[in-house]
Amino acid sequence: LTTLKYGFVKVRQQGSEQVFTVAGGVAEIQPDIVTVLADAAENIEEIDEARAEQARQRAQEILAKGVPADTDAYLAIEAALRRSNLRLEAVRRYRKPSRPNFSGEN
């Protein structure tokens, strides 16, 4: 049993691979199976890059004004910044670029 921090998990199954962001949790590793219980997980194909960038900018702007006196507010802003940075890194590192559709089909 091991703890998970903010990072990435690659799931390989029957020749295919998916990448997820994880934000904390635990993993149990056995010889033939790995079980992950994440506090939060997100498939990188579902990440909205523009929205993640906006969230990152909002969190940075709030922190640039000074550390909030309320500890809970500070921790929430810090967590939002970490999640948005994780999402952006995941998209830039692992998402395959989409190919343009020239066939006229949707």
Sequence and secondary structure as in RCSB ss.txt:
>XXXX:A:sequence
LTTLKYGFVKVRQQGSEQVFTVAGGVAEIQPDIVTVLADAAENIEEIDEARAEQARQRAQEILAKGVPADTDAYL
AIEAALRRSNLRLEAVRRYRKPSRPNFSGEN
>XXXX:A:secstr
 EEEEEEEEEEEETTEEEEEEEEEEEEEEETTEEEEEESSEEEGGG  HHHHHHHHHHHHHHHHT   SSHHHHH
HHHHHHHHHHHHHHHHHHH        SS  
